Amino acid sequence: MFAARFDPTAVQSVAVDQEEKVRASKPVVPQKRRAESEEDSEEDEDEEKDEVDENENVRENHIPEENPSDEEDHKSDVEMDLATNDEVTSSKYSGVYSRFQKTLQIQDKLAPYDLVNTEDENDNSDTEQHELVPIPQPEIVRNTHLTTEVVNLKGKSAAWLHTARVQYDSSMVKPFSAYKDILNDKLISNVTSKFSENAFPVQTVILDTVVPKMNFAQSVNKKSFPRRVGDILVNASTGSGKTLAYSIPVVQCLSKRTVNRLRCLIVVPTKILIHQVFETLVKLSQGTSLITGISKLENSLREEHRKFQAQEPDILVITPGRLVDHLQLNTFSLKNLKFLILDEADRLLNQSFQNWCSVIMERLKTDKEEMHPVSVIKMVFSATLTTNTEKLHGLQLNRPSLFMMDSVKLYHLPKQLQEFNIKIPTAKSFAKPLFALQLIAALSPTDPRILVFVRSNEASIRLATLLEILVNNKVLPIEFRTQIASINSNNTKGLNSKLIKQFASSSPEKVTKILVATDLMSRGIDINNVSHVINYDLPISSQQYVHRCGRTARAQASGEAFNLLVGKGEQTFWSDNIDSDLSRDLDGCRPKPYEEEQALENILEITKDAEENYKDSLEQLKNNVTSK
Ligand SMILES: Nc1ncnc2c1ncn2[C@@H]1O[C@H](COP(=O)(O)OP(=O)(O)OP(=O)(O)O)[C@@H](O)[C@H]1O
């Protein structure tokens, strides 16, 4: 039934026939034009003919020869078809045909000047002629630092190196006042009055590339702006100002919000870091209505739940475990979250307790009702960004950009950090604590603050006690006043905080402050003017080395790190497993053998008296420990 109504072959043949009819009848183009173009078209016709001939030749080669009678039959068949088609045409298309006839009659009545002469119309003699050139385009804003080059890391997996990289260097220091167009006045005034006039390089590169993108995306569509901006990974050296680098864009973006809702989560690994980040944010957002909240681990969860429900903070600084607790209690929704910031990201991603990362990701998907959590900008910061693909994968990154120093190794050390390797022969290793003390005595800054890293809680307590005994026994030929303390997880949190405060405060008279600590103190802690770091026990990885040494030489100040390397084994470990991952500024400090410093020349020498005294002190330590 359908076939009876619609026969495509019939339509086709009717269309072809109609075309033939048109060609056979009067010219369709205005006559004048046809008359003028007849001569020109002769050549075309010849070409057409040639083409037809050629086609016929081809056909000749392919169609089997038919006998003349067959040809006759075929012709009559075609004529019959045409006749039938003519009938169809006359009945079906009579309207069209009559309109066509009328057009031709009108054309015959037209005056010659009414006829369209397309050549005249296209006469461009008055128009200025130009070469064919590309249409001018707006200038492309180039990021000269953008590269996707992949670095050879001797087989180490560095998944993040495969993302688009934005490189920066230590020369990129700019005044904050240069960002008047992209930062609000209050923010500029807060940052310049409370921190510094000039932005550090990692801050400059974020302000130059990320903040304009955020401002633009926000002006286009507030809701979809995180998706447009994409995620941000930053691998920047210790003390380079990463906290400000992520806090400035957050305060800039959120300062125009009208209602307080949880819009930014800053996740940090330890309680000490919560307070540090909080202080920075409070200074930056002074004079705005932004509310920054912190999770105080000493508060009960219920108490905090009530507090956050009564007043929802815009920005919350929290540890991952507490965050999971709150999500399970439904303290807040992540529906309005715009920023998820991981500070000390590699440490966080290595902590899998409570499965915090997948809990947050799942919650984001549910609260934002999306398959992938792309409506939040993930900012991942560390001095030693994880090289573990699987861990970064858990964050479900959206078009990430990686910001890093122009370097060919995994981690970059601060430019002003001077490292010294002190090679202790195995035969002399029994006197390592004495050498440490002789080294401390040889260092003479005006306000000495020395952080000594050991491998365990027990080692921290033992070394701090032994150093005290040695000082009291006047084992050293010179007199110097010391304040020695041990930070370890056997102490209460309150005691550790009190000892850190004492260490950080400056004393009126010259006292050498020595803090013997475990790696509890190696991450993120920002103590002003730590003059020296001593790696008494060698760190187990290059990451750990970077963070320990990074407690000195912060914020472009100078600082020194000493590595006590016992025997060939530790020396090889340092060069093969630590130094091989580190890059330093070309015009920065290189590691030095300690002998090159005159003051340090004799630190591995043991006088007879010192040896006797040292042995007595060891006995005393033994008694001390057994009596406890
Ligand atoms: N532009 C600046 N000018 C001067 N000082 C600054 C500037 N930016 C940050 N600082 C200061 O530098 C110090 C180190 O900053 P911050 O703690 O953010 O470093 P970081 O890169 O996070 O280091 P880490 O990796 O060790 O955590 C802080 O005392 C901070 O106040």
The ligand as a Gaussian input file, in Angstrom:
#p B3LYP/6-31G(d) Opt

LIG

0 1
 N       54.875000      36.639000      48.781000
 C       55.422000      36.386000      49.971000
 N       56.360000      37.211000      50.478000
 C       56.942000      36.974000      51.676000
 N       56.651000      35.924000      52.455000
 C       55.732000      35.058000      51.996000
 C       55.076000      35.254000      50.744000
 N       54.237000      34.227000      50.562000
 C       54.344000      33.433000      51.630000
 N       55.233000      33.923000      52.489000
 C       55.671000      33.330000      53.782000
 O       56.506000      32.214000      53.453000
 C       56.400000      31.230000      54.458000
 C       56.202000      29.875000      53.818000
 O       54.935000      29.814000      53.190000
 P       54.081000      28.483000      53.158000
 O       53.969000      27.902000      54.515000
 O       52.852000      28.745000      52.409000
 O       55.061000      27.562000      52.306000
 P       54.767000      26.190000      51.602000
 O       55.149000      26.341000      50.198000
 O       53.397000      25.730000      51.913000
 O       55.828000      25.240000      52.321000
 P       55.727000      23.687000      52.718000
 O       55.795000      22.907000      51.458000
 O       56.897000      23.457000      53.577000
 O       54.439000      23.515000      53.428000
 C       55.246000      31.653000      55.354000
 O       55.783000      32.200000      56.540000
 C       54.537000      32.728000      54.565000
 O       53.914000      33.683000      55.375000

